[in-house]
Amino acid sequence: MNLNTEKLSHNVLELLSPAKDAATAKAAILAGADGVFIGASRFGARAAAGNDLESLRDLCNFAHRFGVRIHLTVNTLLHDSELQAAQKLIDDIGFAGADVIIVQDPAVLSMNMPDGVEVHASTQCLINSEERLAFYRDLGISQIVLPRELSLKKIARFHEVAPDVRLEAFVAGAFCVSESGNCFISEYLTKRSANRGECAQICRLPMKLLKDGRLLKEGHLLSMKDNSAGDRLLDLVNAGVSTFKIEGRLKDISYVINQTAYYRMLIDSLIEKSDGRLRRMSYGRCTRSFSPDIRQTFNRGFTSQMLTGGNHGLVNDFTPKYEGPEIGRIKTVRKSSHGLLVTVKAAKDVKLVNGDGFTFRSPVGLEGFRASEVSEVQGNQDEFQISVRGQTSAKAGYILRRNQNSSFEKLLNSKNSVNRTVGYDLLLTIEKSKMILAVKDESGFCIQAEQAFEYQPAASALSTEKILQTLSKRYDSCTETGAIKISGEQSLITVPVSMLNALRRQAYEKFFKEKFSRKKSQHFTLPVVLPKWPEDAVDSRLILNKTAENFFRQAQVKNFSRDDLAGRSVMTCRHCLVEAYAKCRKDGGSTSGFELLIGKNRFRVVCDCRKCMMHLVPDLNGAVQNV
């Protein structure tokens, strides 16, 4: 079992940010993340976002200065030939100083885990029932990543069932239309498995919905809007969620900074209004040179409907691309010597600059252009003239959106866009033949360093002002000196300032070295007797190695071949095409006769109305006709 003697209260809130590399992770920490999830060199659910051991070790040391946790993803399904390499990777993760390993494959749970590392269950585990939750709780899992499709009501029930398990919920970023860990359409069509970190994003493609062979709707019918639950944070806290996760391990650094700063601001406000009931997991004072605005970096539109239990307004079926916020309407388009001149009537307080990028909806889809030069129309501050090199099909009357805000991006990418400092209190104790400097940070961790010296009666002692001036110097840009106290007889310090400076540096270096080397006491091991898996069968598509198969056999699973609807389905969704584009059975409609065409591939749309879920089942016999 997981012998965690340092259990975190559910009232300790963690903002968990994504990172594709160490540079992005450090930026997220400076922007206010309490935790960062990042991939190691292999076996993460984003195969294109791997990181080497040395960069991870450096990142962990940096993070621990602020009490920030590093979550390493080992959340793909593994083949037998990969298990030895996965164990070596986990050993390396422990050596690097990571705090958490996020897992999917039961074979990983069976491996030797490093001391001081928590084991969390990935959203890919699809813990979507109270029974599955209890199973993972009884395995000793300390935190689970909730499926994105769970409602607030169901999350609250989870907390009641397993109050000792911390719940982690996605609050921002891309939505998967299918249940996580239960999507096989990418593997079916391209041999690229989402459970191997290689999702081909089939759900973002254009497709056609048919009813009894007739075209009903065409577009990006499964392309979900982005999750945005900023207005639901208090509801999530009250439901039992304590970790708030931003999706996006492949996103660029400006996106991560903007999202992290935005949710840091919201969570801090929540904590401030809680009368001491809630507190932040990490520490340090965060500063930024911009006002966060999540509309200004990549998104597909926003929704939080999953949390309400609703299925409406979940997709943007026009485009899976970033359109940007609406900024005005095109007045005129005319030719110029270098291309086109586009005159725009802008919305109030909107300013356009050189390099901005714009989109508009045309009869052929989403189109756009880049501004090579922007100028205000003389006498009208709300009108701008945009020079465009080349051609565009934009026309007068089109609504214009901006998907590249150059001014905002410049702020995000500036050297001092975000920073974070920790306060350190210093106590200098003066004895007859040595100085002792104690350093204590905001978490209460404290060390002492000392420096021997010889008292020189003929020399002048350092003044109080000089001592304070010397000790108040920052160790680096992330340190702030708090209270400085002096104890003992100052007249004994007849030493050069350089010696006191050296003691200050020595004390900080010792402080960080000892803090980085501290290990928590928990150690994860599976129970000798595994709890019973709560269902009769396990989908064989989720078992790629013998260790995982043996794990489920020990959990009393006997059936590994599912011939039911779940076993035939390649995608299982809360978003229902029938409800979205026809009439749901509960409203008097019919769910039969629906098919989905994706390229040349035909899928039957099968509704499980009792569970309010939709399945896509390959039609192996149907030939695709021109529609």
BELUR-V975014 format. One record per backbone hydrogen bond with DSSP energy under -0.5 kcal/mol. NH is the residue of the N-H (numbers start at 0). CO is the residue of the C=O. If there is no record, write none. Layout:
NH|CO ; NH|CO
This chain:
2|0 ; 2|522 ; 3|1 ; 4|2 ; 11|8 ; 12|10 ; 12|278 ; 13|241 ; 15|13 ; 15|243 ; 16|14 ; 16|34 ; 18|36 ; 24|20 ; 25|21 ; 26|22 ; 27|23 ; 28|24 ; 29|25 ; 30|26 ; 31|27 ; 31|28 ; 32|27 ; 33|14 ; 34|14 ; 35|68 ; 36|16 ; 37|70 ; 38|18 ; 39|72 ; 46|196 ; 48|45 ; 55|51 ; 56|52 ; 57|53 ; 58|54 ; 59|55 ; 60|56 ; 61|57 ; 62|58 ; 63|59 ; 64|60 ; 64|61 ; 65|62 ; 66|63 ; 67|62 ; 68|33 ; 70|35 ; 70|68 ; 71|69 ; 71|99 ; 72|37 ; 73|71 ; 73|101 ; 75|42 ; 76|194 ; 79|543 ; 81|78 ; 82|78 ; 82|79 ; 85|81 ; 86|82 ; 87|83 ; 88|84 ; 89|85 ; 90|86 ; 91|87 ; 92|88 ; 93|89 ; 94|90 ; 95|91 ; 96|92 ; 96|93 ; 97|92 ; 98|69 ; 99|69 ; 100|117 ; 101|71 ; 102|100 ; 102|119 ; 103|73 ; 104|75 ; 107|104 ; 108|104 ; 109|105 ; 110|107 ; 112|110 ; 112|523 ; 115|521 ; 116|113 ; 117|98 ; 117|115 ; 119|100 ; 119|117 ; 120|142 ; 121|102 ; 121|119 ; 124|121 ; 125|122 ; 127|125 ; 132|128 ; 133|129 ; 134|130 ; 135|131 ; 136|132 ; 137|133 ; 138|134 ; 139|135 ; 139|136 ; 140|135 ; 141|118 ; 142|118 ; 143|165 ; 144|120 ; 145|143 ; 145|167 ; 149|146 ; 151|306 ; 154|150 ; 155|151 ; 156|152 ; 157|153 ; 158|154 ; 159|155 ; 160|156 ; 161|157 ; 164|161 ; 165|141 ; 165|163 ; 166|239 ; 167|143 ; 168|242 ; 170|244 ; 171|244 ; 172|226 ; 178|571 ; 181|178 ; 183|181 ; 183|569 ; 184|569 ; 187|183 ; 188|184 ; 189|185 ; 190|185 ; 190|186 ; 191|185 ; 192|190 ; 195|192 ; 196|193 ; 197|192 ; 203|200 ; 204|201 ; 206|218 ; 207|596 ; 208|216 ; 209|207 ; 209|594 ; 210|213 ; 211|592 ; 213|210 ; 215|208 ; 216|208 ; 218|206 ; 219|316 ; 220|218 ; 222|219 ; 223|221 ; 224|313 ; 225|300 ; 226|172 ; 227|302 ; 228|170 ; 231|228 ; 232|229 ; 235|231 ; 236|232 ; 237|233 ; 238|234 ; 239|235 ; 239|236 ; 240|235 ; 241|166 ; 242|166 ; 243|13 ; 244|168 ; 244|242 ; 245|15 ; 246|171 ; 246|244 ; 250|247 ; 255|251 ; 256|252 ; 257|253 ; 258|254 ; 259|255 ; 260|256 ; 261|257 ; 262|258 ; 263|259 ; 264|260 ; 265|261 ; 266|262 ; 267|263 ; 268|264 ; 269|265 ; 270|266 ; 271|267 ; 272|268 ; 273|270 ; 274|271 ; 275|270 ; 276|273 ; 278|10 ; 280|12 ; 282|65 ; 284|420 ; 285|283 ; 286|418 ; 288|416 ; 291|289 ; 295|292 ; 296|293 ; 299|300 ; 302|225 ; 306|303 ; 307|303 ; 307|304 ; 308|304 ; 308|305 ; 309|304 ; 313|310 ; 315|222 ; 316|314 ; 322|320 ; 324|401 ; 326|399 ; 327|399 ; 328|344 ; 329|397 ; 330|342 ; 331|342 ; 333|340 ; 335|338 ; 339|387 ; 340|333 ; 341|385 ; 342|331 ; 342|340 ; 343|383 ; 344|328 ; 345|343 ; 345|381 ; 346|326 ; 349|346 ; 354|370 ; 355|352 ; 356|403 ; 357|368 ; 358|400 ; 359|366 ; 361|359 ; 361|364 ; 364|361 ; 366|359 ; 368|357 ; 370|355 ; 371|369 ; 371|386 ; 372|386 ; 374|384 ; 376|379 ; 376|382 ; 379|376 ; 382|379 ; 383|343 ; 384|374 ; 385|341 ; 385|383 ; 386|372 ; 386|384 ; 387|339 ; 389|337 ; 396|329 ; 397|394 ; 399|327 ; 400|358 ; 401|324 ; 402|356 ; 402|400 ; 403|356 ; 405|403 ; 408|404 ; 409|405 ; 410|406 ; 411|407 ; 412|408 ; 413|410 ; 416|413 ; 418|286 ; 420|284 ; 421|477 ; 423|479 ; 424|439 ; 425|482 ; 426|437 ; 427|484 ; 428|426 ; 428|435 ; 429|427 ; 429|486 ; 430|428 ; 430|433 ; 434|450 ; 435|428 ; 436|448 ; 437|426 ; 437|435 ; 438|446 ; 439|424 ; 440|444 ; 443|440 ; 446|438 ; 448|436 ; 450|434 ; 452|432 ; 456|454 ; 458|455 ; 461|492 ; 466|462 ; 467|463 ; 468|464 ; 469|465 ; 470|466 ; 471|467 ; 472|469 ; 478|475 ; 479|421 ; 481|423 ; 484|425 ; 486|427 ; 488|429 ; 489|487 ; 491|488 ; 492|489 ; 493|491 ; 494|492 ; 498|495 ; 499|495 ; 500|496 ; 501|497 ; 502|498 ; 503|499 ; 504|500 ; 505|501 ; 506|502 ; 507|503 ; 508|504 ; 509|505 ; 510|506 ; 511|507 ; 512|508 ; 513|509 ; 514|510 ; 515|511 ; 516|512 ; 517|513 ; 517|514 ; 529|527 ; 532|554 ; 537|558 ; 541|538 ; 542|539 ; 543|541 ; 548|544 ; 549|545 ; 550|546 ; 551|547 ; 552|548 ; 553|549 ; 554|550 ; 555|552 ; 556|551 ; 557|535 ; 558|535 ; 559|557 ; 562|560 ; 567|563 ; 567|564 ; 568|564 ; 569|615 ; 570|615 ; 572|613 ; 573|176 ; 576|574 ; 579|575 ; 580|576 ; 581|577 ; 586|583 ; 587|584 ; 588|583 ; 594|209 ; 595|602 ; 596|207 ; 597|595 ; 597|600 ; 598|596 ; 600|597 ; 602|595 ; 603|616 ; 604|593 ; 605|603 ; 605|614 ; 607|612 ; 608|606 ; 610|607 ; 611|607 ; 612|607 ; 613|572 ; 614|605 ; 615|570 ; 616|603 ; 616|614 ; 617|567 ; 618|601 ; 619|617
